[in-house]
């Protein structure tokens, strides 16, 4: 099991992004996902810049993967998507099914991102057949559901095809399904929803088309609290995240047992190196106390989803 | 046939109300979590579905079955069973979101017409054409996130019929890409077929006003003269940087009567009315107004103007006090 640095969800000034990835090149992560996957208006880095970063990280021994935009609205979004798919050097993470279409048509292996809604083995089989070599479950998927899904991947039931033969049922196994690697979102504020509306612009009473890039002022998003002052969600442009920080640091044994190949750590503006270190140390057999990691979190730790509960619940509360 | 009217049928009475008042087709779900309105007391068992089909078919209307949640590995057979039953019953189409399930339907029931559900989150023609090429879908329902110009671009670049939401509740998030409900309660539309489930709702009268909570999380607090609506998570009042407001969306609903001429001109195949959870009386009234409006726009596109009496009728019925054109109208974003 190794570590992935997930795609940057926030909008940071250019120099901050470059400095972040300069650091990341030295962190013990096996792969780094790059690119703007949240909002098409964000542009301090263009595709050429992301490709240059990918080159640098590849030279530093990292596997670089380009992540596609999750919500495609316009023809210009599609143009960007096609350029990503045709980049010629780096693997691509597909975050919606238009990207899946383009990648499979091009015959390219790809990563099936967490917003493709793979909730069962059959859909994973579809994606494996189309060229997915790695996949992420939806962030709401519990350990038990993931276990059941992976069990069916390893022990497939034959899929009957009634009309294929002359009255004879033919069973088909999805190509490459048993080789697909599972990556699990294991650290960070959870990406929960996407909208046509920009909630950051709305907060500032600005129209989305003239948002003045206020996301730049909120490097870890804007906290949305209940009227009782309890942090609940995080506003990040058109994306809504949890206010709680998901952490599976204490779940490494069960993740290993499931055969998970990689853990995704989602970038935050401060202490990211310390977070990576903590996971790396724990993976290497070290004993990392949960409260050590909590000090580096931009919110309170949560892990309800992993146990099949409400996502905002936290087993850390009971310690 | 452009601009078909597709109306919600939460039960047999609503189905009849929709058919009697001019729906071209109704959509329904089976009585379990295979559809995104898995509410207690709602939806159809097999006998009721057969009766609904008979009623609609005798009057030349069609019935679409929503199987639009995402099957889980352990319950895969329940979803597959729903597809098989839909085919046996003679449903005019099934509305699906999950790619694996779509493959099952295409392979095992090649005669069964497939619609891509709004829960499939397909917002581009590339995504829609994926389902067309692989599973032969005939129609796609677009999430309520595109502007009209963007919708038109989709229509121009696919042979798949496009269905749009026209009236009713308004999801501010991309359908199928919203986990707010499970973050708060453990159940989301994708995995449990419910958003902000009623069993998690708590109302409480307090000295500072009436409070609505969802699984303990305070969604809103209402003053004496404020009308309290159903506590849908994204329509609560929250605090952001010291300011309390509807941070995500006001309790407003969608009404696109004004846009009918544009929708007709760009070749929209069907208009969907949201609200399988609403009463038969509601379905009857909304269907009646929309039937009249669609007939009017088809008769005279250039001269079409929503009649004040239609708007008044719809305003009376809507959930919030106000209506919006939603994302179809760019400034909303």
Contacts between the chains, C-beta under 8 A, distances in Angstrom:
chain1	res1	chain2	res2	distance
A	70	B	177	7.2
A	71	B	123	6.4
A	71	B	145	6.9
A	71	B	174	5.9
A	71	B	177	7.4
A	72	B	123	5.5
A	72	B	124	4.3
A	72	B	126	7.4
A	72	B	127	7.3
A	73	B	123	6.1
A	73	B	124	7.7
A	73	B	145	6.8
A	73	B	146	6.0
A	73	B	147	7.8
A	73	B	150	5.5
A	74	B	150	5.9
A	74	B	153	7.5
A	75	B	153	5.8
A	77	B	124	7.4
A	78	B	124	6.0
A	78	B	126	6.2
A	81	B	126	7.5
A	96	B	121	6.8
A	96	B	122	7.7
A	96	B	123	7.5
A	96	B	124	7.5
A	96	B	127	5.9
A	97	B	99	7.4
A	97	B	120	7.7
A	97	B	121	8.0
A	97	B	122	6.3
A	97	B	126	7.8
A	97	B	127	4.2
A	97	B	130	5.0
A	97	B	131	7.4
A	98	B	122	7.6
A	98	B	124	4.5
A	98	B	125	7.8
A	98	B	126	3.2
A	98	B	127	3.9
A	98	B	130	6.8
A	99	B	126	7.7
A	100	B	130	6.2
A	101	B	126	5.2
A	101	B	127	6.9
A	101	B	129	6.5
A	101	B	130	3.9
A	101	B	133	7.6
A	102	B	126	6.4
A	115	B	121	7.7
A	115	B	177	5.8
A	117	B	70	5.8
A	117	B	97	7.5
A	117	B	98	7.2
A	117	B	121	7.3
A	117	B	176	6.3
A	117	B	190	6.4
A	119	B	70	3.8
A	119	B	71	6.6
A	119	B	72	6.0
A	119	B	73	7.9
A	119	B	98	6.9
A	119	B	190	6.9
A	119	B	191	6.6
A	120	B	70	7.1
A	120	B	71	5.0
A	120	B	72	6.1
A	120	B	73	5.0
A	120	B	76	5.7
A	120	B	98	7.2
A	120	B	100	5.7
A	121	B	73	5.5
A	121	B	76	7.6
A	121	B	100	7.6
A	122	B	71	7.6
A	122	B	76	6.7
A	122	B	98	7.9
A	122	B	100	2.9
A	122	B	101	7.1
A	122	B	103	6.8
A	122	B	104	6.8
A	123	B	70	7.9
A	123	B	98	5.8
A	123	B	99	4.9
A	123	B	100	3.6
A	123	B	101	7.8
A	124	B	100	7.7
A	125	B	100	6.7
A	126	B	99	4.9
A	126	B	100	5.6
A	126	B	103	5.8
A	126	B	134	8.0
A	127	B	99	7.7
A	138	B	179	7.3
A	138	B	190	7.1
A	139	B	179	6.8
A	140	B	179	4.9
A	140	B	182	4.8
A	140	B	183	7.6
A	140	B	188	6.1
A	140	B	190	7.5
A	140	B	191	6.5
A	145	B	72	5.9
A	145	B	73	6.6
A	145	B	74	7.7
A	148	B	72	7.4
A	148	B	73	4.1
A	148	B	74	5.0
A	149	B	73	4.3
A	151	B	73	7.5
A	152	B	73	5.3
A	160	B	108	7.9
A	161	B	107	5.9
A	162	B	107	7.9
A	162	B	108	6.2
A	163	B	107	7.5
A	163	B	110	6.7
A	190	B	179	7.6
A	190	B	183	7.0
A	192	B	178	7.1
A	192	B	179	4.5
A	192	B	180	5.5
A	192	B	183	5.5
A	193	B	173	4.3
A	193	B	174	7.5
A	193	B	177	6.3
A	193	B	178	4.2
A	193	B	179	6.4
A	193	B	180	5.4
A	193	B	234	8.0
A	194	B	173	6.4
A	194	B	174	4.8
A	194	B	177	4.9
A	194	B	178	7.7
A	195	B	145	6.7
A	195	B	172	5.4
A	195	B	173	4.8
A	195	B	174	6.5
A	195	B	248	7.9
A	196	B	144	7.7
A	196	B	145	3.5
A	196	B	146	7.0
A	196	B	147	8.0
A	196	B	174	7.5
A	196	B	327	4.2
A	196	B	333	5.2
A	197	B	172	5.9
A	197	B	248	7.9
A	197	B	249	7.5
A	197	B	327	7.4
A	197	B	332	7.0
A	197	B	333	5.0
A	198	B	333	6.6
A	199	B	247	6.5
A	199	B	248	6.1
A	202	B	247	7.4
A	203	B	240	5.5
A	203	B	241	7.0
A	203	B	243	7.7
A	203	B	247	7.0
A	207	B	331	6.1
A	207	B	333	7.4
A	208	B	333	4.2
A	209	B	330	7.2
A	209	B	333	7.5
A	222	B	240	5.8
A	222	B	241	6.5
A	223	B	240	7.2
A	224	B	238	4.9
A	224	B	239	7.3
A	224	B	240	5.2
A	224	B	247	5.4
A	225	B	238	6.4
A	225	B	239	4.6
A	225	B	240	7.5
A	226	B	217	6.0
A	226	B	218	4.3
A	226	B	219	7.6
A	226	B	238	6.2
A	226	B	239	7.1
A	227	B	218	5.5
A	227	B	220	7.4
A	227	B	221	5.7
A	227	B	237	6.5
A	227	B	238	7.0
A	227	B	239	6.0
A	227	B	244	6.0
A	228	B	218	5.1
A	229	B	239	6.9
A	230	B	217	7.4
A	230	B	218	7.5
A	232	B	184	8.0
A	232	B	217	6.3
A	232	B	238	6.9
A	233	B	180	7.3
A	233	B	183	7.8
A	233	B	238	7.7
A	235	B	240	6.5
A	235	B	247	7.0
A	240	B	173	7.3
A	240	B	180	6.5
A	240	B	248	7.2
A	242	B	183	5.8
A	304	B	186	7.3
A	305	B	182	7.4
A	305	B	183	7.9
A	308	B	186	7.2
A	309	B	186	5.3
A	310	B	182	6.9
A	310	B	183	6.6
A	310	B	184	6.0
A	310	B	185	5.4
A	310	B	186	4.3
A	310	B	215	6.0
A	311	B	179	7.1
A	311	B	182	6.0
A	311	B	183	3.8
A	311	B	184	7.7
A	311	B	186	7.7
A	312	B	183	5.6
A	312	B	184	6.4
A	312	B	217	7.7
